[in-house]
Amino acid sequence: MRLTMRSDYGAHAVIELAARFGQGPVQSADIATRQKIPLAYLDQLLATLRRAGIVRSTRGPHGGHELARRPHDLTLGDVVTALEGPVVPTEFVHAPSTQAGGQDRLAGCAVRNTWHAAAVASQRVLDATSIADLLAEQQHIRLLRGEPCPTAVAASGSAILVAAN
């Protein structure tokens, strides 16, 4: 499994949108500034997330981006898969090739089996981590640092006030 800045930036952008869930569209420039993501790169990520059905975009002077689903219905696995493709490499999910004599060359490889197990475990963790969970954890970290926090979205999807801005 190889996660890149693409996944990291994308996750931060989605968390920013989750913090403002239900408040209307958020402009790219605002997300880029708050999350320290280069604007041109953020626009590429948001386009990919829009095509995956994670983000909804609205054009116009009051337009911007917002989550297409509630934060507790969206996982980090959804974001990573949209931006990077599946965590479990395709060579691990397709039928392995065979050697002469009918023996399965890949199924008998301890290293391959370990890589597969690690990728499956990683995907399981990503799929079990909701964006609402990440937002709540980020809010907690900001509180511990004494930083201002926007409204957080609880795991139930309802907004809770964590701290005033």
NORNORRA-V763996 format. One record per pair of residues at least 24 apart in sequence whose C-alpha atoms are under 6 Angstrom apart, sorted by the first residue. I is the first residue (numbers start at 0). J is the second residue. D is the distance in whole Angstrom. If there is no record, write none. Layout:
BEGIN
i=I j=J d=D
i=I j=J d=D
END
This chain:
BEGIN
i=0 j=86 d=6
i=0 j=118 d=6
i=6 j=79 d=5
i=14 j=134 d=6
i=16 j=65 d=6
i=17 j=70 d=6
i=18 j=151 d=5
i=24 j=62 d=6
i=24 j=63 d=5
i=24 j=64 d=5
i=24 j=65 d=5
i=25 j=63 d=5
i=25 j=64 d=5
i=26 j=63 d=4
i=51 j=81 d=6
i=70 j=130 d=5
i=70 j=131 d=5
i=71 j=129 d=5
i=71 j=131 d=5
i=71 j=154 d=5
i=71 j=156 d=6
i=73 j=129 d=6
i=73 j=130 d=6
i=74 j=126 d=6
i=74 j=128 d=5
i=74 j=129 d=4
i=74 j=130 d=5
i=75 j=125 d=5
i=75 j=128 d=6
i=76 j=125 d=4
i=76 j=126 d=4
i=86 j=122 d=6
i=87 j=118 d=5
END
